[in-house]
Structures are given as C-alpha cells and as structure tokens.
Amino acid sequence: MTDLSLRPAFTDHFAEEYRLERLDPRGVGAAARFRLYGRGRWMDTAIEEAERPHLVREHGRGGRENLVDAFTVWELAEGASAQGCEATVTFWTEPQTLIGRLRERGLHRRLRRDWKRALVRLRDIAEEGRTVERVTVGGGERLPAFAR
C-alpha cells in the first residue's frame, strides 16, 4: 500500500495517465498524480501517514483548480488464516465550493464500485503471486543515486 508505483496494476480501470511526483515512490511523502476516467478530472495523492503494517493515510486534491480535498485510508487486518489479511479502503472527497459539490454528484457511487473492483484485482495479484510492472519517473534511471 505504501508503494505508489504499484498502484496502476490494480486501479488502471479508473485512474489513467498515472505519474509519480518523486523518484522514491514509497513511504511517507510519496505522491502521484492521475486522471480519473480519462476526462479532465486530475487528482493527486500523497502518503501522509504509514503505520506498518496496518494503516496508510493519504491526502490529495483534485477537481476544478484543485479545490476538492481527497482522502484515502487503507486498513489491513489479520485474516482467517496466517497467510491472508483483510484490506479495506475508504475514499472520500470534501469539495470547497458549491460548484465542486455539484460536479461531484454521482462520482461517489462510481468510485465506490471502482475501488471495490480494485480491491478484487489487488487480491488476485497477491493470491497468484504475480509480479506487476512498476511505474517509474521518466529519466530516473539515469541518476546515479537512484539507478542502483
């Protein structure tokens, strides 16, 4: 959950044009920007708190002129078996203006469905042990400090 470079592997059905905001995509301070549903809705997210292994809190902005606060909370709990866990994601927005609230109508229902699908895709990746392609920062491999 704290490695944003893996996120497109299970959220690419609603988050497109995914871009990392820094070379190290892991831990507190890691950030990414993406477009929701391929329309003009850009959003960003940054990890604000990471209590391994149970909690990750993210805060970002999006919408018109970045006036909509967006929050994502990932919670992991022990599962029925020692090999599994239960993942819960909570996502909500807080538009600052009336126009922002009007533009958000219907979005929450669609995002709820898509986050549910993303969790199913994440579970499938974890259970099958598949390796996924990581998103990288363009040109980052040429920098000596991060090339290794």
PEWO-V410001 format. One record per run of one state. SS is the DSSP state (~ for helix, > for strand, _ for the rest). FROM is the first residue (numbers start at 1). TO is the last residue. Records with the same first field share a line. If there is no record, write none. Layout:
SS=FROM-TO ; FROM-TO
This chain:
_=1-2 ; 7-7 ; 12-14 ; 21-25 ; 27-30 ; 37-40 ; 52-54 ; 63-63 ; 67-67 ; 79-84 ; 96-97 ; 104-106 ; 129-139 ; 143-148
>=3-3 ; 15-20 ; 26-26 ; 31-36 ; 41-51 ; 55-62 ; 68-78 ; 85-95
~=4-6 ; 8-11 ; 64-66 ; 98-103 ; 107-128 ; 140-142
